[in-house]
Amino acid sequence: MTKERLTLNIQNTTHNKLEIILEPWTGQYFLHPGEAFDVVAEGDIALPLGIEIAENRVSITCFDTVDSDMYVLRNGKREG
């Protein structure tokens, strides 16, 4: 297993609050209109990173392996 780090910048350019869910950790975050943050995924990049977009909600699924992690950085500070 190769442990890698991927960063996904998410920007809310809509007029609605977006719910961002990180799976399988069930982290729940909110992005208000005009806000942005980074989602950082660490783990085995041989496994896919999935994104599901629904009305006012984005679910991101990360590698479900030992020593993997996913978290939000808002203004450079870790949340959750």
Secondary structure, DSSP 8 states (H G I E B T S, - for coil): --EEEEEEEEE--SSS-EEEEEETTTEEEEE-TT-EEEEEEEEETTS--EEEEETTEEEEE---STT-EEEEEETTEEE-
